Amino acid sequence: MTTATGVGSMPGDDADAYEEAVRVVLGEVPDLPFLPQLPGRGVEASTTGRTLAVVADLDADLQPAGWRLTGSQGAPGADHRRARSQLARDLDVLEEHAQGWSGTVKVQVVGPWTLAATVERPRGDRVLADRGARRELAQALAEGLRAHVYDVRRRLPDARIVVQVDEHALPAVLAGRVPTASGFHRHRSVDAPAADAALGWVLGAVREAGASSVAHCCEADAPLRLLTGAGADGVSVDLDVLPAAGYDVLAELLESGRPVHLGVVPTTRPSTELSEGTVADRVLRFLDMLGLDPATAPSLVVTPSCGLAGADPAWAREALRLAQRAASAVDG
């Protein structure tokens, strides 16, 4: 059965908006609802802040240049404490509205390489610059994810859990395109074996905690084979930018029953009206190009092309509704 979900972020900037986002997600994509992220609430609710709230045994604070590790456990900054507290409150809201949930639910975190390319070391510059620091950060993320999955399962004991690992910066990390703090240079590229190891720790932790994983990268040069080879059960991509070379990987995944989250719904309201039939036709054309029948691709998931934080609330709801209705139309 073709299903639908969202990538993760939703519009809104306060607690009331968050509660409404949870209601929208549970109502519009009931086959695969997700824990919403509302970066409009502030840095602690950004994708990086949310992930640092999950990381175990490492503390951080907020500097003018962004998030920075403190270098000592037990010394989180006020913003890091707020990020952890807000994640707990967000899970409380999900638990309240999804009591007795027996289906699948998705949570999202930033992956180890995107986190290393975003967060600074205690003495400045990105964690990416230090092999030891990036290994420590990846292992702390893996350990924190185990606890995070257990916490979600404690709240929703009958639910099956999917962890989406966002790696939008991974192509830049592999190609040596991440700028240094000065902006005048670029960090050295990371080779595939090193990238595979850190991803393997994180994705392996998800598996050990009894959850499944989907690696999300909406860049044109998304390294799909690296992500799946490192242990991701499936991938999440933006069909608008995916090159033809990526189609073979998606075909292999679908043929083997592994999930493919296909971004086909615009993240902001289009200039012309969009119907579920139009979206479904696009998905069917994609399957036809792969030589697959919808009946042979039951692990396909229809999604917006990326997060919906920049959309107006009405379009965010409509985008999820379109994804759900298009998924139903694909199945006929």
C-alpha positions in Angstrom: 0.0 0.0 0.0 1.3 3.4 -1.0 1.3 5.7 2.0 2.1 9.4 2.8 4.0 11.4 5.4 5.8 14.7 5.8 9.5 15.4 6.0 9.3 16.9 9.4 9.2 20.7 9.7 5.9 22.6 10.0 5.0 26.4 10.2 4.3 28.0 13.6 6.1 29.9 16.3 4.4 29.0 19.6 3.0 26.2 21.8 -0.5 26.5 20.3 0.9 26.2 16.8 2.8 23.1 17.9 -0.3 21.4 19.3 -2.2 22.3 16.1 0.7 20.8 14.0 0.4 17.5 15.9 -3.4 17.4 15.2 -2.8 18.2 11.5 -0.2 15.5 11.2 -2.3 12.8 12.9 -5.4 13.8 10.9 -3.9 14.3 7.4 -1.2 11.5 7.2 -2.6 8.8 9.6 -0.7 6.0 7.9 2.7 7.5 8.8 2.4 10.5 11.2 5.5 12.3 12.4 6.8 14.3 15.3 6.6 17.9 14.0 9.5 20.3 14.2 8.6 24.0 14.3 11.9 25.9 13.8 9.9 29.2 13.9 9.8 28.8 17.7 13.6 29.6 17.9 17.0 28.1 17.7 16.2 25.4 20.2 13.5 24.1 17.9 15.7 24.2 14.8 16.8 20.9 13.3 20.2 21.3 14.9 18.8 22.3 18.3 16.3 19.4 18.3 19.1 16.9 17.5 21.5 18.3 20.2 18.6 17.7 22.6 18.9 14.0 21.7 22.7 13.7 21.8 23.9 12.0 24.9 26.9 12.9 27.2 27.8 16.1 25.3 26.6 19.6 26.2 26.3 22.7 24.0 25.6 26.4 24.2 24.6 29.0 21.7 27.2 31.5 20.4 26.8 34.3 17.8 28.0 31.9 15.1 25.6 29.1 16.1 25.7 26.0 18.3 29.0 25.1 20.0 29.9 22.1 22.2 31.0 23.2 25.7 33.7 20.6 26.1 32.4 19.4 29.4 29.5 17.2 30.5 27.1 18.8 32.9 27.6 22.3 31.6 24.8 22.9 29.0 24.0 26.5 28.0 20.5 27.9 28.7 19.5 27.3 25.1 20.6 23.7 25.2 18.6 23.2 28.4 15.6 24.8 26.7 16.0 22.5 23.6 15.9 19.4 25.8 12.9 20.7 27.8 11.1 21.6 24.6 11.7 18.2 23.1 10.2 16.6 26.2 7.2 18.9 26.0 6.7 18.1 22.3 6.7 14.4 23.1 4.2 15.0 25.8 1.9 16.7 23.2 2.3 13.8 20.8 1.6 11.3 23.6 -1.5 13.1 24.6 -3.0 13.2 21.1 -1.8 9.8 20.0 -2.9 7.7 23.0 -3.3 4.1 22.0 -1.6 4.6 18.7 -0.9 1.2 17.1 0.4 2.3 13.7 3.8 3.7 12.7 5.2 7.0 13.8 8.3 8.8 12.5 10.7 11.0 14.3 13.5 13.0 12.8 17.1 13.9 13.7 20.1 15.5 11.9 22.7 12.9 10.8 26.3 12.8 12.1 27.8 14.5 9.1 25.3 17.4 8.8 25.7 17.9 12.6 29.5 17.9 12.4 29.3 20.5 9.6 27.0 22.7 11.6 28.1 22.6 15.2 31.4 24.1 16.5 34.1 22.6 18.7 34.7 24.2 22.1 37.5 26.3 20.7 35.8 27.2 17.5 35.5 26.1 13.9 33.3 23.1 12.9 33.4 19.7 14.5 34.1 18.6 11.0 37.7 19.8 11.2 38.6 17.4 14.0 38.5 13.6 13.4 38.3 12.8 17.1 35.6 15.4 17.8 33.4 14.2 14.9 33.8 10.6 16.0 32.8 11.5 19.5 29.8 13.5 18.3 28.6 10.7 16.0 28.9 8.1 18.9 27.1 10.5 21.3 24.3 10.9 18.7 24.0 7.1 18.4 23.8 6.6 22.1 21.3 9.4 22.4 19.1 8.0 19.7 18.8 4.7 21.5 17.4 6.6 24.5 15.2 8.7 22.3 13.6 5.7 20.6 13.1 4.0 24.0 11.4 7.2 25.2 9.1 7.4 22.2 8.2 3.7 22.6 7.5 4.2 26.4 5.0 6.9 25.4 3.5 5.0 22.4 4.1 1.4 23.4 2.0 -0.1 20.5 3.6 2.0 17.8 6.2 1.0 15.3 9.0 3.7 15.1 10.8 5.1 12.1 13.8 7.4 12.6 14.5 9.8 9.7 18.1 10.8 9.6 18.6 14.1 7.8 21.9 14.4 5.9 21.4 17.4 3.6 25.0 18.5 4.2 26.6 15.1 3.4 27.2 15.8 -0.3 29.1 19.0 0.6 31.1 17.1 3.3 32.1 14.5 0.8 33.1 17.0 -1.8 35.0 19.4 0.5 32.5 22.2 0.0 31.9 23.1 3.7 33.4 26.5 4.5 35.7 27.1 7.5 34.8 29.7 10.1 36.7 32.4 8.3 34.9 31.7 5.1 38.1 31.9 3.1 38.8 28.1 3.0 37.0 24.8 2.8 37.2 21.8 5.1 38.9 18.8 3.7 36.6 16.3 2.0 35.7 13.2 4.0 36.2 9.9 2.2 33.5 7.3 1.8 34.8 4.8 4.3 35.0 7.4 7.1 31.5 8.7 6.2 30.2 5.1 6.2 31.6 4.4 9.7 29.9 7.4 11.4 26.6 6.7 9.6 26.9 3.1 10.6 27.1 3.9 14.3 24.0 6.0 14.1 21.9 3.8 11.8 23.0 0.8 13.8 21.8 2.3 17.0 18.4 2.9 15.5 18.2 -0.8 14.5 19.5 -2.0 17.9 16.7 0.1 19.5 14.2 -1.8 17.5 13.3 1.0 15.1 13.7 1.3 11.3 15.6 4.1 9.5 15.1 6.3 6.5 18.0 8.6 5.4 16.8 11.9 4.0 18.8 14.0 1.6 17.1 16.4 -0.8 20.2 17.4 -2.7 20.8 16.5 -6.4 24.0 14.7 -5.5 22.6 12.7 -2.6 24.9 9.7 -2.0 22.1 7.1 -2.0 24.3 4.1 -2.2 26.5 5.3 0.6 23.4 5.9 2.8 21.8 2.5 2.1 25.2 0.7 2.3 25.8 2.3 5.8 22.6 0.7 7.1 19.6 2.9 6.2 16.6 0.8 5.6 15.3 3.3 3.0 15.8 6.8 1.6 13.9 10.1 1.3 14.5 12.2 -1.7 13.2 15.2 -3.7 12.2 14.0 -7.1 12.5 17.5 -8.6 16.3 17.4 -8.2 17.1 13.7 -8.3 19.3 12.8 -11.3 18.5 9.8 -13.5 21.5 8.0 -11.9 19.5 7.8 -8.6 16.6 6.0 -10.2 18.4 2.7 -10.2 18.9 2.9 -6.5 15.3 3.7 -5.8 14.2 0.8 -8.1 16.4 -1.6 -6.2 15.0 -0.5 -2.9 11.3 -0.7 -4.0 11.9 -4.1 -5.6 13.3 -5.4 -2.3 10.4 -3.9 -0.3 12.6 -1.2 1.3 11.0 2.2 1.8 11.4 5.1 -0.6 10.0 8.5 0.5 9.4 10.4 -2.7 9.1 14.2 -2.5 6.6 15.3 -5.1 4.4 17.9 -3.4 5.7 21.6 -3.4 6.7 23.0 -0.1 5.0 26.3 -0.7 1.7 27.0 -2.4 2.1 26.8 -6.2 0.8 29.5 -8.5 -1.7 27.2 -10.1 -4.0 24.8 -8.4 -2.6 21.4 -7.8 -4.9 18.3 -7.5 -4.2 14.9 -6.1 -4.7 13.4 -9.5 -1.8 15.5 -10.9 0.5 14.4 -8.1 -0.6 10.8 -8.4 0.1 10.9 -12.2 3.6 12.1 -11.5 4.2 9.2 -9.1 2.8 6.8 -11.6 5.0 8.1 -14.4 8.0 7.7 -12.0 7.1 4.1 -11.4 6.6 3.5 -15.1 10.1 4.8 -15.8 11.4 2.3 -13.2 9.3 -0.5 -14.9 7.4 -1.0 -11.7 3.7 -1.5 -11.0 2.2 0.2 -7.9 1.2 -3.2 -6.6 4.9 -4.3 -6.7 6.1 -1.1 -4.8 4.2 -1.3 -1.5 6.9 0.5 0.4 6.5 3.8 -1.6 5.7 6.8 0.5 4.5 10.1 -1.0 5.8 13.3 0.7 6.3 17.0 0.2 9.7 17.7 -1.5 11.2 18.9 1.7 10.1 20.5 5.0 7.1 22.8 5.3 8.4 25.4 7.8 8.3 28.1 5.1 4.7 27.4 4.1 1.6 29.1 5.4 -0.4 26.9 7.8 -3.2 26.4 5.3 -0.8 25.1 2.6 1.1 22.9 5.1 -2.2 21.2 5.8 -3.1 21.0 2.2 0.3 19.6 1.2 0.0 16.7 3.6 -3.6 16.2 2.5 -2.5 16.1 -1.2 0.3 13.6 -0.4 -2.2 11.3 1.4 -4.9 11.5 -1.4 -2.3 11.0 -4.1 -1.0 7.9 -2.3 -4.6 6.5 -2.3 -5.0 7.4 -6.0 -1.7 5.6 -6.9 -3.1 2.4 -5.4 -6.3 2.9 -7.4 
